[in-house]
């Protein structure tokens, strides 16, 4: 040997080795927890991005096909009377041949939302499209038509120095597309005017 040997140096004791192993183990556990949190965050972020895309897709479908008819009823009126929604996690879908645009669009939405494109973690992950109609019930061309949301306000504005009044004669339709994620904790809503 090189003469560096010292009688007083005895190496590591068993207690020191156990303590150092414990410290390294705690570090690895912390790193694994951070990795797990990162993976979960990326997964939730991916769902939100898909949600934004799908909410916009449904809104664009609705705007593009609002006047499409089924049995002489426009698509917007079909959805106004009965909203489209998926309230339970179902990962199966049967496709049928439809002969009209409203049924085809609803079938497409069901296929996209039920076929695992968005993750369904619980039955609180609801997907829903509501059509809201606002009209003036006192002055209307069709007296038999009853509106759920009534607008009885008279709007005034100034034109050439004179006050003028305006009533809403025609009904206005608004859509609200809502998707809940992450066991209902995260929500994406999009409001849009249809007509």
SELOMI-159174 format. One line per field, with one value per residue (C-alpha): x, y, z; residue number from 0; residue in one letter. Coordinates in steps of 0.25 Angstrom, whole numbers. Each point is the difference from the previous one (the first is absolute). Layout:
BEGIN
px (X;...) .
py (Y;...) .
pz (Z;...) .
seq (NUM;...) .
type (A;...) .
! end
This chain:
BEGIN
px (0;4;2;-13;-7;-5;-3;-11;-9;-10;-9;-16;-8;-13;-8;7;-3;-15;-2;6;-8;-13;4;2;-13;-8;6;-5;-14;-1;5;-10;-11;4;0;-14;-5;6;-7;-13;1;3;-11;-10;6;-2;-15;-2;6;-8;-12;2;2;-13;-8;3;-3;-14;-2;5;-9;-12;3;2;-12;-10;-10;1;-13;-6;-15;-1;6;13;12;0;-15;3;11;-8;-11;9;15;11;8;8;-1;6;14;-3;12;-8;-8;-8;-1;-12;-3;-8;-7;0;11;-5;0;14;5;-5;5;14;0;-4;11;11;-4;-3;11;12;5;-3;3;-12;5;-14;-15;2;8;-12;-1;-12;-5;-11;-8;-6;-10;-3;-12;-10;-13;-8;3;2;-4;-5;-9;-1;15;4;15;6;9;-8;6;-10;10;-1;14;2;11;2;0;2;-3;-13;-3;-5;-5;2;-6;5;-10;7;5;15;6;13;8;7;10;5;10;4;13;8;-11;-8;10;4;-10;1;-12;-2;-12;-3;-11;-7;-10) .
py (0;14;3;8;-10;6;-9;9;0;-11;3;2;-6;-7;12;10;-9;-2;15;4;-11;6;14;-5;-8;13;7;-11;0;15;-1;-11;9;12;-9;-5;14;4;-11;3;15;-3;-10;11;10;-9;-2;15;3;-11;6;14;-7;-8;11;9;-12;-1;15;0;-12;7;13;-7;-9;9;0;-15;-7;-12;-2;14;5;8;-6;12;-3;-14;2;12;-9;-12;3;-9;-6;-12;-2;-13;-6;-10;-5;-7;5;-6;7;0;6;13;8;14;10;2;-15;-1;11;-5;-14;6;7;-13;-7;10;2;-15;-6;3;13;7;-7;-3;-1;0;2;15;2;5;5;9;9;9;10;12;8;14;8;11;-7;13;4;-12;-4;-13;1;-15;-1;0;3;-6;12;13;14;10;12;11;5;15;6;14;2;14;6;-7;-12;-12;-13;-14;-13;-14;-6;-12;-10;-1;-14;-2;-13;-4;-12;-5;-11;-4;-7;-6;-6;13;9;7;6;6;8;7;10;3;7;-9;9) .
pz (0;-1;15;0;9;13;12;5;-13;1;-12;1;11;-2;5;-9;-12;4;2;-14;-6;7;-5;-15;1;5;-12;-10;6;-1;-15;-3;6;-8;-13;3;3;-14;-7;6;-3;-15;0;5;-9;-12;4;1;-14;-6;7;-6;-13;1;6;-12;-10;6;-1;-14;-4;6;-7;-13;1;8;-12;-3;1;5;-2;-4;13;0;8;10;3;2;10;7;4;4;4;-5;12;4;15;2;-3;-12;-8;-10;-13;-11;-13;-8;-14;2;-11;5;5;14;3;-7;9;13;-4;-3;13;8;-7;3;14;4;-8;10;-7;13;13;9;14;7;-3;3;-13;-7;-15;-3;-11;4;-10;7;-7;4;-6;3;4;0;-15;-9;-14;5;12;3;2;14;4;12;2;-2;-3;3;0;-9;-5;-2;-9;-5;-15;-6;14;2;9;-7;6;-5;4;-3;-10;-5;10;2;2;8;2;13;-2;13;3;14;2;12;8;-3;6;-13;-9;-14;-5;-13;-3;-14;-8;-10;-6) .
seq (0;1;2;3;4;5;6;7;8;9;10;11;12;13;14;15;16;17;18;19;20;21;22;23;24;25;26;27;28;29;30;31;32;33;34;35;36;37;38;39;40;41;42;43;44;45;46;47;48;49;50;51;52;53;54;55;56;57;58;59;60;61;62;63;64;65;66;67;68;69;70;71;72;73;74;75;76;77;78;79;80;81;82;83;84;85;86;87;88;89;90;91;92;93;94;95;96;97;98;99;100;101;102;103;104;105;106;107;108;109;110;111;112;113;114;115;116;117;118;119;120;121;122;123;124;125;126;127;128;129;130;131;132;133;134;135;136;137;138;139;140;141;142;143;144;145;146;147;148;149;150;151;152;153;154;155;156;157;158;159;160;161;162;163;164;165;166;167;168;169;170;171;172;173;174;175;176;177;178;179;180;181;182;183;184;185;186;187;188;189;190;191;192;193;194) .
type (X;X;X;X;X;X;X;X;X;X;X;X;X;X;X;X;X;X;X;X;X;X;X;X;X;X;X;X;X;X;X;X;X;X;X;X;X;X;X;X;X;X;X;X;X;X;X;X;X;X;X;X;X;X;X;X;X;X;X;X;X;X;X;X;X;X;X;X;X;X;X;X;X;X;X;X;X;X;X;X;X;X;X;X;X;X;X;X;X;X;X;X;X;X;X;X;X;X;X;X;X;X;X;X;X;X;X;X;X;X;X;X;X;X;X;X;X;X;X;X;X;X;X;X;X;X;X;X;X;X;X;X;X;X;X;X;X;X;X;X;X;X;X;X;X;X;X;X;X;X;X;X;X;X;X;X;X;X;X;X;X;X;X;X;X;X;X;X;X;X;X;X;X;X;X;X;X;X;X;X;X;X;X;X;X;X;X;X;X;X;X;X;X;X;X) .
! end
